[in-house]
């Protein structure tokens, strides 16, 4: 969690991000307001993704009607984020609910039968994550090449134990290299990861982000990470001498 933050084991959560469904939100919002001090609603996946990278949250709540492709969303989020995911559903089948849990969701509530439990379920997830963080803080980081990346805290733990503070764009770029450690990340995939698409304008923004991050990394003494780009292949990360 960001900068050593932990979920509160009691009381209200500091911030909750919710992927809203218009039909369900009117039921969920009042109970969620009791549970969280700040709520950041997102009406679509692109907005949700931007919120996650820009505004670290204590919990993600997904409002899902039957047929929603929630498993794919959970799979995607789990590549980078270890915040708890709670799904409130209406009309999903038992098989769908099982698939969501198998795909990375932490809990599922059924709107018609269990919505009153929402504040208690949020608190239970908070306690569970706080205990896990005390037992195994490394499980909240991405790992690659003897380094750790704190996505929500925007910190890179270097091989020699030093810390490098990052901005949101640098963290997001490195997260892709960490998540795809064993393969190069193509320019197109990186553009999709960073911006949702790779237009000429986005290509210039990506080049600017990489140039400045490279300059920062090149000032570090060995062993230090280096960004490599192979034409026609993509970006990768290595650690070695200068």
Backbone bond lengths (Angstrom), bond angles and torsions (degrees), N, CA, C in turn:
res aa  C-N    CA-C-N  psi(-1)  N-CA   C-N-CA  omega(-1)  CA-C   N-CA-C  phi
1 X - - - 1.441 - - 1.531 110.09 -
2 X 1.316 116.10 162.37 1.448 120.45 -167.62 1.512 112.15 -63.34
3 X 1.376 114.85 126.13 1.443 121.49 171.97 1.509 114.50 51.09
4 X 1.340 117.52 35.35 1.448 120.27 179.38 1.516 113.25 85.83
5 X 1.360 117.73 4.17 1.443 120.01 177.89 1.519 109.85 -66.42
6 X 1.303 116.37 147.31 1.449 121.75 172.32 1.507 108.58 -128.12
7 X 1.317 115.28 155.79 1.439 119.42 174.10 1.517 110.01 -64.90
8 X 1.300 117.34 144.02 1.444 120.86 -179.92 1.517 109.90 -72.62
9 X 1.320 115.91 132.68 1.453 119.54 -179.54 1.513 111.63 -79.43
10 X 1.333 118.69 -13.86 1.446 121.90 176.92 1.516 107.95 -147.79
11 X 1.341 116.54 160.07 1.442 119.99 179.31 1.520 111.66 79.86
12 X 1.338 115.19 -161.59 1.460 120.59 -174.00 1.527 110.98 -85.30
13 X 1.304 115.21 148.02 1.451 120.28 172.77 1.523 108.72 -73.36
14 X 1.322 115.19 149.87 1.453 119.63 -179.49 1.522 111.23 -68.85
15 X 1.334 117.13 -46.65 1.465 120.28 -176.19 1.519 109.65 -149.58
16 X 1.327 115.79 136.87 1.459 122.24 176.73 1.519 108.26 -128.53
17 X 1.308 116.11 132.03 1.457 122.51 174.71 1.517 108.31 -101.41
18 X 1.320 117.26 132.76 1.454 119.69 -177.93 1.526 110.58 -128.94
19 X 1.323 115.72 131.86 1.459 122.32 171.65 1.521 106.61 -90.38
20 X 1.317 117.08 108.78 1.457 121.15 -165.88 1.524 112.79 -90.38
21 X 1.326 114.19 147.82 1.454 123.69 168.99 1.529 105.92 -118.02
22 X 1.320 117.59 124.37 1.457 121.35 -171.76 1.524 112.33 -54.08
23 X 1.311 116.97 -39.52 1.462 120.49 -176.47 1.519 111.98 -72.05
24 X 1.324 117.87 -30.88 1.462 121.10 -176.49 1.523 113.11 -92.62
25 X 1.331 117.08 -24.45 1.461 119.60 -167.50 1.522 112.94 -63.83
26 X 1.316 118.09 -33.74 1.461 120.39 -179.58 1.524 111.60 -62.44
27 X 1.313 117.19 -29.09 1.461 120.87 177.64 1.525 111.71 -82.06
28 X 1.317 116.62 -37.35 1.463 121.77 -174.18 1.525 112.02 -78.71
29 X 1.335 117.33 -40.38 1.460 121.99 -171.24 1.531 114.18 -53.76
30 X 1.339 120.53 -47.56 1.476 118.82 -177.86 1.527 113.16 -60.71
31 X 1.320 118.06 -42.13 1.458 120.37 178.88 1.513 111.29 -70.78
32 X 1.319 117.30 -35.54 1.456 120.41 179.67 1.532 110.32 -67.00
33 X 1.332 116.69 -34.60 1.460 120.31 178.48 1.524 111.54 -64.74
34 X 1.323 117.41 -29.45 1.461 121.04 175.51 1.521 110.55 -71.31
35 X 1.323 116.39 -31.99 1.457 122.96 -172.77 1.525 112.97 -83.49
36 X 1.344 117.40 -34.43 1.466 120.73 -169.81 1.519 111.84 -123.43
37 X 1.323 116.01 143.14 1.460 121.44 175.21 1.521 111.67 -72.88
38 X 1.324 116.14 -36.17 1.463 121.26 179.19 1.517 109.01 -133.75
39 X 1.323 115.57 137.09 1.458 121.87 179.20 1.524 107.96 -124.20
40 X 1.326 116.17 129.16 1.455 121.52 178.94 1.526 108.33 -114.47
41 X 1.334 117.98 99.22 1.471 119.28 -178.89 1.525 111.77 -80.23
42 X 1.314 115.54 146.11 1.464 122.09 175.65 1.524 107.75 -133.06
43 X 1.317 116.60 127.83 1.456 120.99 -175.39 1.525 113.02 -88.28
44 X 1.340 117.27 -12.67 1.459 120.20 -178.22 1.522 108.99 -150.33
45 X 1.333 115.11 167.81 1.460 120.81 -174.98 1.521 112.31 -63.71
46 X 1.327 117.86 -38.06 1.459 120.21 -179.59 1.525 110.94 -62.84
47 X 1.336 116.40 -45.15 1.469 120.40 178.34 1.517 110.51 -64.03
48 X 1.325 116.28 -41.12 1.462 120.62 178.47 1.521 111.11 -59.05
49 X 1.314 116.33 -46.78 1.462 120.59 -178.58 1.524 111.14 -61.35
50 X 1.331 116.29 -45.45 1.462 119.63 179.20 1.527 111.01 -61.51
51 X 1.329 116.57 -40.91 1.462 120.58 178.38 1.529 111.41 -61.81
52 X 1.309 116.63 -42.64 1.456 120.25 -178.28 1.521 111.57 -61.39
53 X 1.321 116.61 -42.07 1.463 119.61 -178.69 1.518 111.86 -75.16
54 X 1.341 117.10 -33.29 1.462 120.26 -173.71 1.525 113.59 -92.41
55 X 1.336 118.29 -28.29 1.462 122.34 -173.99 1.519 109.49 -132.16
56 X 1.319 118.62 90.00 1.464 120.54 179.54 1.528 111.37 -54.31
57 X 1.327 115.80 133.75 1.463 121.96 -176.89 1.518 110.13 -124.04
58 X 1.331 115.54 157.98 1.453 121.48 -179.78 1.520 112.59 -80.30
59 X 1.335 116.48 -25.68 1.462 120.05 -174.21 1.515 108.35 -157.47
60 X 1.327 115.95 146.97 1.458 121.86 173.28 1.518 108.37 -111.89
61 X 1.329 116.14 124.50 1.452 121.83 176.71 1.521 108.68 -112.02
62 X 1.318 116.70 125.90 1.453 122.20 -178.95 1.526 108.40 -111.25
63 X 1.318 116.18 122.82 1.465 121.11 174.70 1.519 107.08 -93.21
64 X 1.323 116.88 115.47 1.463 120.49 -169.84 1.515 110.89 -128.14
65 X 1.320 116.67 121.03 1.453 121.28 169.42 1.520 108.79 -82.82
66 X 1.315 116.05 164.52 1.461 119.95 -179.98 1.515 111.84 -57.14
67 X 1.326 116.80 140.01 1.451 121.76 178.73 1.507 114.37 92.25
68 X 1.343 117.92 -10.05 1.466 120.21 179.47 1.526 110.26 -66.47
69 X 1.341 116.44 141.00 1.460 121.13 -178.15 1.527 109.19 -84.22
70 X 1.322 116.30 65.49 1.454 121.49 -174.86 1.524 111.27 -75.56
71 X 1.324 117.88 -32.74 1.463 119.10 -178.56 1.523 110.78 -60.61
72 X 1.326 116.85 -44.44 1.469 119.43 178.99 1.521 110.61 -60.82
73 X 1.337 116.27 -38.66 1.452 119.88 178.19 1.520 111.09 -64.24
74 X 1.331 117.84 -44.47 1.464 121.20 178.99 1.520 110.82 -62.83
75 X 1.333 116.75 -43.32 1.466 120.31 177.77 1.528 110.91 -57.64
76 X 1.334 115.96 -43.10 1.459 120.77 -178.47 1.521 110.94 -65.79
77 X 1.330 116.75 -45.59 1.465 120.14 -177.57 1.518 111.73 -66.01
78 X 1.322 117.67 -37.06 1.458 121.21 -176.50 1.527 112.84 -68.51
79 X 1.325 117.11 -13.33 1.466 118.49 174.04 1.520 111.03 -63.98
80 X 1.342 116.50 -29.27 1.455 120.18 -170.40 1.527 114.33 -124.78
81 X 1.320 118.39 -31.51 1.459 121.75 -168.96 1.519 111.68 -118.66
82 X 1.332 115.29 140.65 1.461 120.70 177.27 1.535 111.69 -114.12
83 X 1.320 118.14 19.55 1.447 119.42 175.40 1.531 109.36 -72.18
84 X 1.341 118.34 151.04 1.466 119.95 -178.47 1.523 111.81 -67.67
85 X 1.328 115.85 144.63 1.464 122.57 179.97 1.525 108.50 -118.54
86 X 1.325 115.76 121.38 1.462 122.91 177.29 1.522 108.29 -116.10
87 X 1.322 116.67 129.98 1.462 121.71 -179.12 1.526 109.26 -110.68
88 X 1.327 116.04 128.68 1.465 122.13 170.12 1.517 106.67 -106.07
89 X 1.318 116.75 120.65 1.459 119.47 -172.90 1.525 111.21 -124.27
90 X 1.328 114.02 158.49 1.466 121.24 174.28 1.521 107.73 -144.26
91 X 1.310 115.96 112.23 1.461 119.94 177.14 1.505 115.14 97.00
92 X 1.326 118.51 3.16 1.465 120.26 178.70 1.524 109.89 -77.16
93 X 1.300 115.35 151.21 1.456 120.45 176.75 1.528 110.06 -82.35
94 X 1.317 115.43 165.90 1.464 119.74 176.67 1.523 110.14 -59.81
95 X 1.332 117.08 -40.73 1.466 120.72 -179.70 1.529 110.91 -62.66
96 X 1.338 116.83 -38.53 1.464 119.73 178.15 1.520 110.71 -64.89
97 X 1.327 117.06 -44.49 1.461 119.90 -178.98 1.522 110.93 -62.64
98 X 1.322 116.95 -40.15 1.465 120.39 177.50 1.531 110.45 -64.36
99 X 1.330 116.03 -41.49 1.474 119.70 179.80 1.516 110.88 -63.72
100 X 1.324 117.95 -37.24 1.468 120.62 178.52 1.530 110.63 -63.76
101 X 1.314 116.65 -44.10 1.461 119.86 179.02 1.526 110.92 -65.79
102 X 1.328 116.62 -40.93 1.464 120.19 177.13 1.525 111.11 -64.90
103 X 1.338 117.12 -29.83 1.464 121.16 -176.89 1.516 114.39 -83.25
104 X 1.345 117.71 -5.90 1.461 118.38 176.19 1.508 115.79 130.91
105 X 1.340 118.69 -8.97 1.463 119.97 176.36 1.527 109.42 -68.09
106 X 1.324 116.14 148.46 1.461 121.33 -179.22 1.519 112.87 -94.01
107 X 1.327 117.05 -26.35 1.458 119.67 -177.64 1.519 108.27 -160.29
108 X 1.345 116.10 153.92 1.458 122.52 178.02 1.525 108.51 -133.25
109 X 1.327 116.60 130.20 1.459 122.75 176.02 1.523 108.98 -114.41
110 X 1.322 116.57 138.53 1.454 121.50 176.02 1.521 109.19 -94.48
111 X 1.324 116.61 125.52 1.453 122.09 -172.87 1.526 111.88 -54.27
112 X 1.302 117.93 -47.65 1.461 120.59 -169.82 1.524 113.00 -74.59
113 X 1.331 117.64 -26.15 1.454 119.65 -170.74 1.525 114.15 -113.98
114 X 1.320 119.25 -21.13 1.465 118.96 -168.95 1.519 114.21 -137.81
115 X 1.331 119.51 11.94 1.461 120.13 -173.19 1.522 112.17 -63.65
116 X 1.333 117.96 -30.54 1.468 120.11 179.23 1.522 111.90 -60.94
117 X 1.330 116.71 -18.71 1.459 121.22 -179.62 1.533 112.84 -80.97
118 X 1.326 117.66 -2.90 1.466 120.31 -172.26 1.531 113.41 -54.35
119 X 1.338 120.76 -51.18 1.473 118.61 179.84 1.520 113.03 -59.04
120 X 1.339 116.87 -41.26 1.468 120.06 -179.71 1.524 111.23 -67.18
121 X 1.325 117.31 -38.32 1.470 119.92 178.93 1.532 110.27 -66.05
122 X 1.323 117.86 -40.12 1.466 120.44 177.22 1.524 110.86 -61.47
123 X 1.343 116.29 -43.95 1.463 120.02 179.69 1.520 110.88 -64.15
124 X 1.341 116.91 -38.84 1.461 120.11 179.11 1.524 111.16 -64.10
125 X 1.328 117.09 -41.35 1.462 119.87 176.77 1.522 110.78 -64.13
126 X 1.326 117.16 -37.99 1.468 120.87 177.80 1.519 110.70 -60.47
127 X 1.325 116.75 -45.83 1.468 119.93 -179.90 1.522 110.82 -64.60
128 X 1.332 116.59 -40.43 1.468 120.32 -178.18 1.527 111.23 -62.85
129 X 1.344 116.26 -44.42 1.462 120.28 -178.58 1.527 110.84 -69.10
130 X 1.346 116.96 -38.58 1.465 119.74 178.06 1.521 110.72 -61.40
131 X 1.336 117.10 -41.62 1.474 120.00 178.22 1.521 110.81 -64.98
132 X 1.327 117.17 -42.39 1.460 120.27 -179.84 1.523 111.09 -64.05
133 X 1.330 116.29 -38.96 1.463 118.74 -179.43 1.519 111.31 -65.86
134 X 1.341 117.04 -36.65 1.467 119.43 177.46 1.523 110.73 -67.39
135 X 1.336 117.09 -39.70 1.469 120.61 -178.11 1.521 112.22 -73.69
136 X 1.330 116.53 -41.09 1.464 119.90 -170.54 1.529 110.35 -146.91
137 X 1.327 118.33 74.60 1.471 119.83 -177.69 1.515 113.18 -60.42
138 X 1.327 118.11 -28.28 1.466 120.02 -179.02 1.524 112.75 -65.02
139 X 1.332 117.66 -21.29 1.458 120.02 -178.73 1.527 111.85 -68.71
140 X 1.331 117.87 -11.04 1.464 121.58 178.85 1.522 112.19 -93.38
141 X 1.332 117.39 0.66 1.457 120.97 -177.99 1.528 110.08 -111.07
142 X 1.346 115.58 156.96 1.453 121.16 166.71 1.524 107.90 -84.90
143 X 1.347 116.40 146.48 1.462 121.30 -175.48 1.526 109.92 -125.15
144 X 1.321 115.48 136.81 1.468 121.51 174.16 1.515 109.14 -166.30
145 X 1.322 116.59 137.20 1.464 122.78 171.15 1.527 112.55 52.24
146 X 1.323 116.44 45.94 1.470 122.21 179.75 1.520 112.99 62.21
147 X 1.316 117.16 22.68 1.455 122.69 176.41 1.528 109.45 -122.49
148 X 1.336 115.05 161.13 1.454 121.72 175.91 1.521 108.40 -129.06
149 X 1.320 115.45 140.92 1.458 121.10 178.74 1.519 108.89 -119.56
150 X 1.334 115.25 118.40 1.457 122.29 176.10 1.525 106.68 -90.23
151 X 1.341 116.44 99.04 1.456 120.83 -173.01 1.526 111.23 -64.86
152 X 1.330 117.20 -48.76 1.462 119.70 -177.12 1.526 112.10 -74.12
153 X 1.329 116.25 -32.17 1.460 119.83 177.87 1.509 113.96 -84.11
154 X 1.357 116.80 -10.34 1.467 122.58 178.78 1.522 110.91 56.36
155 X 1.336 114.91 53.96 1.463 120.97 179.75 1.522 108.91 -135.95
156 X 1.318 116.07 140.75 1.456 122.59 174.33 1.519 108.29 -110.29
157 X 1.347 116.15 121.63 1.462 121.41 175.15 1.527 107.28 -89.65
158 X 1.306 116.78 113.20 1.460 122.39 -176.03 1.524 111.04 -77.68
159 X 1.340 118.39 164.55 1.470 120.57 -176.65 1.523 114.32 -57.48
160 X 1.350 117.47 -29.93 1.462 119.75 -179.12 1.528 112.71 -90.60
161 X 1.337 117.19 7.91 1.453 120.91 177.03 1.511 115.06 94.86
162 X 1.336 118.02 -9.86 1.454 119.62 177.84 1.527 111.05 -69.97
163 X 1.333 115.87 160.28 1.458 122.40 179.58 1.523 109.97 -112.11
164 X 1.329 115.27 140.02 1.457 121.07 174.23 1.523 107.72 -122.40
165 X 1.329 116.13 116.25 1.462 120.61 177.00 1.521 109.82 -74.66
166 X 1.337 115.76 141.27 1.454 122.02 -175.62 1.518 110.20 -125.56
167 X 1.334 115.75 159.23 1.458 118.28 169.11 1.533 108.73 -91.94
168 X 1.329 116.82 178.28 1.463 120.73 -174.09 1.530 112.11 -62.57
169 X 1.339 117.12 -42.49 1.469 120.10 -177.85 1.521 111.59 -67.79
170 X 1.331 117.42 -41.64 1.461 121.05 178.58 1.526 110.78 -64.07
171 X 1.327 116.36 -40.73 1.466 119.90 177.83 1.518 110.77 -61.75
172 X 1.307 115.73 -44.49 1.466 120.31 -177.92 1.525 111.39 -63.99
173 X 1.316 116.61 -41.21 1.463 120.81 178.49 1.532 110.47 -63.66
174 X 1.325 116.88 -49.26 1.466 119.91 -179.46 1.527 111.93 -64.35
175 X 1.332 117.08 -33.30 1.462 119.87 180.00 1.519 111.02 -59.80
176 X 1.323 117.27 -38.13 1.459 119.78 177.76 1.525 111.18 -65.89
177 X 1.334 117.59 -40.44 1.462 120.65 178.63 1.534 110.95 -66.54
178 X 1.328 117.23 -36.04 1.462 121.22 176.73 1.520 110.57 -69.04
179 X 1.326 117.18 -45.87 1.462 120.98 -176.19 1.524 111.87 -65.88
180 X 1.332 116.49 -32.19 1.463 121.25 179.63 1.524 109.51 -110.71
181 X 1.319 115.70 47.56 1.473 121.61 -172.64 1.518 112.77 -55.48
182 X 1.317 117.96 -37.01 1.463 121.09 -172.32 1.519 113.61 -88.63
183 X 1.311 117.75 1.06 1.462 119.36 -179.22 1.521 109.47 -145.50
184 X 1.314 117.24 149.49 1.458 120.60 177.44 1.523 110.14 -70.55
185 X 1.318 115.80 145.75 1.460 121.65 179.70 1.521 108.29 -97.58
186 X 1.319 116.80 116.85 1.456 120.29 -177.30 1.527 110.65 -64.55
187 X 1.316 115.17 159.64 1.466 119.69 179.98 1.529 110.62 -62.08
188 X 1.320 116.93 -37.20 1.459 120.70 -179.88 1.527 110.97 -66.89
189 X 1.342 116.43 -44.27 1.463 119.75 178.94 1.517 111.17 -65.59
190 X 1.327 116.68 -39.39 1.448 119.71 178.53 1.529 110.85 -64.84
191 X 1.331 116.82 -39.83 1.454 119.82 177.15 1.513 112.31 -63.59
192 X 1.312 116.29 -39.93 1.466 120.01 176.98 1.526 110.34 -64.90
193 X 1.319 116.40 -42.33 1.458 121.07 179.38 1.522 111.44 -63.62
194 X 1.313 117.42 -41.65 1.456 121.34 -174.70 1.530 112.96 -80.51
195 X 1.356 116.51 -39.40 1.461 119.90 -169.54 1.526 114.26 -129.56
196 X 1.325 117.34 -3.84 1.458 119.76 -175.03 1.519 112.99 87.71
197 X 1.316 117.14 -16.54 1.463 122.85 179.11 1.526 107.12 -167.25
198 X 1.326 117.42 170.08 1.467 120.54 179.75 1.521 108.95 -128.06
199 X 1.310 116.26 86.85 1.461 123.02 174.03 1.527 108.52 -87.55
200 X 1.332 117.96 169.44 1.473 118.94 176.74 1.524 112.82 -54.69
201 X 1.339 117.34 -39.57 1.461 119.90 178.91 1.524 110.70 -66.53
202 X 1.332 116.25 -42.28 1.457 119.89 178.97 1.527 110.74 -66.46
203 X 1.316 116.75 -33.50 1.467 120.53 177.28 1.527 110.44 -61.60
204 X 1.330 117.16 -40.61 1.465 120.46 178.31 1.532 110.11 -67.63
205 X 1.317 118.10 -39.77 1.461 120.68 177.84 1.526 110.97 -63.61
206 X 1.331 116.29 -41.72 1.459 119.98 178.77 1.525 110.69 -62.61
207 X 1.332 116.95 -43.88 1.465 120.31 178.75 1.523 111.08 -61.04
208 X 1.324 116.88 -37.79 1.470 121.09 179.60 1.531 110.35 -66.31
209 X 1.307 117.09 -43.83 1.470 121.29 179.25 1.528 110.51 -61.30
210 X 1.317 116.42 -46.20 1.462 120.65 -177.38 1.523 110.90 -66.60
211 X 1.320 116.83 -41.86 1.468 120.11 -179.13 1.527 110.93 -59.70
212 X 1.311 116.94 -46.09 1.463 119.90 -178.43 1.527 111.87 -69.93
213 X 1.332 117.01 -36.49 1.464 118.88 177.76 1.528 110.49 -67.84
214 X 1.313 117.04 -41.60 1.467 120.28 176.70 1.528 111.32 -58.03
215 X 1.328 115.79 -43.60 1.463 119.65 -179.78 1.525 111.03 -61.13
216 X 1.322 117.08 -39.31 1.459 120.29 178.33 1.528 111.16 -66.01
217 X 1.318 116.43 -44.57 1.456 120.18 -177.78 1.528 111.43 -67.30
218 X 1.318 116.72 -33.90 1.466 119.88 -177.73 1.526 112.62 -69.87
219 X 1.315 117.43 -17.01 1.468 119.83 177.43 1.523 112.22 -83.35
220 X 1.321 118.05 -8.80 1.458 121.38 -176.37 1.520 110.39 -83.01
221 X 1.326 117.90 141.45 1.464 120.25 175.40 1.522 111.37 -72.07
222 X 1.313 116.29 155.66 1.468 121.04 179.81 1.533 110.45 -68.03
223 X 1.336 116.80 150.53 1.466 127.47 -4.54 1.519 110.34 -79.43
224 X 1.310 116.16 133.43 1.456 120.62 -176.14 1.531 109.54 -138.45
225 X 1.321 116.92 152.07 1.471 119.77 178.76 1.514 111.42 -72.78
226 X 1.316 115.07 147.86 1.457 121.88 176.09 1.531 108.45 -133.86
227 X 1.324 115.26 142.35 1.464 121.58 177.57 1.522 108.29 -94.88
228 X 1.311 115.86 129.14 1.465 121.49 -179.53 1.524 108.54 -118.48
229 X 1.331 116.11 136.29 1.467 119.97 172.93 1.517 109.07 -120.45
230 X 1.319 116.44 124.01 1.466 122.43 176.66 1.523 107.81 -107.71
231 X 1.308 116.04 119.51 1.461 121.36 -176.46 1.531 110.16 -55.33
232 X 1.307 116.05 130.87 1.454 121.56 179.07 1.512 113.93 80.17
233 X 1.333 117.40 -4.27 1.462 121.34 -179.15 1.525 110.62 -116.06
234 X 1.337 115.97 -63.32 1.449 118.69 177.38 1.506 112.72 143.43
235 X 1.325 114.62 -167.62 1.461 123.00 -176.45 1.527 110.22 -93.91
236 X 1.321 115.23 144.67 1.466 120.91 174.56 1.519 108.35 -147.86
237 X 1.313 115.16 169.20 1.466 122.73 -176.02 1.514 108.43 -119.97
238 X 1.319 116.47 139.30 1.446 121.52 176.16 1.524 108.93 -137.96
239 X 1.316 116.38 161.05 1.458 121.89 175.80 1.519 107.46 -127.48
240 X 1.320 116.11 128.05 1.458 118.99 -179.45 1.503 110.85 -168.64
241 X 1.314 114.97 -169.39 1.456 121.10 179.11 1.506 109.78 -77.39
242 X 1.300 115.69 162.99 1.463 120.12 -179.17 1.506 110.17 -73.70
